[in-house]
Amino acid sequence: MESLEKIKKTVIIIPARLKSSRLPNKLLLKAKNKPVIQWVYEAAKKVKMAADVIIACDSEEIYNAVKSFGGKVEMTSDEHKSGSDRIAEVIKRHPEFEYILNLQGDEPQMSPEVVDSLIEALHNSSADISTLVRKITDIEQIEDPNCVKCVFNKDNMALYFSRSPIPYPRNKEYAQYYAHIGMYAYRRESLLKMTSLDMADIEKAESLEQLRALYNGMSIKTLVTNLNPVGIDTIQDFEKFKNIVEDREK
């Protein structure tokens, strides 16, 4: 178990944006009379390696919803271009936290144990950032640009992230693929540094903010997991999640 001092200095921040191009207001959709954002918050509260959980939102609707179920919430600018920028605004108000876990607001099935392991991976390394990857073999996923791939070195430090299949399978028998899971643990100074930097051309080309960190020489530790979280991007995703939680009671 990590030291109590490190745990006290660790916070989970959930960026919660109201607007979504594919499913507007998805964080307020209800399953078993709980909005999605509440399911995420309650899962985050089960994480043992963090002292607190804060939702960083951009709208009164989400702010009021979180207040209604007793969660911690802070309003942020609606001009932020990424979740990391939104989190950075909140963390500037909290000098007591040295480690920050960015947990997506639309992934209510995220495992608290996996979140614990990601925080622990950052605590036990010298990396700026830690994140999750999982091995994939399905060719549709490998070729899907919405499934971000990652290659890393022998020490599990990320070399590159891409929407393209990487590595290129010139010799197919050696090609192994890992999908990136968009959850990050940051050191405070690393988060503030990354969000202060200009966007890199490779970041603009791929639309992947983690490439800004790599471009500027920052280190990203990858942790391999079997977790395959299903984010809620479409109404079909939400109906699937709703059926899962309702079936638990049967």
Disulfide bonds with the S-S distance in Angstrom:
none
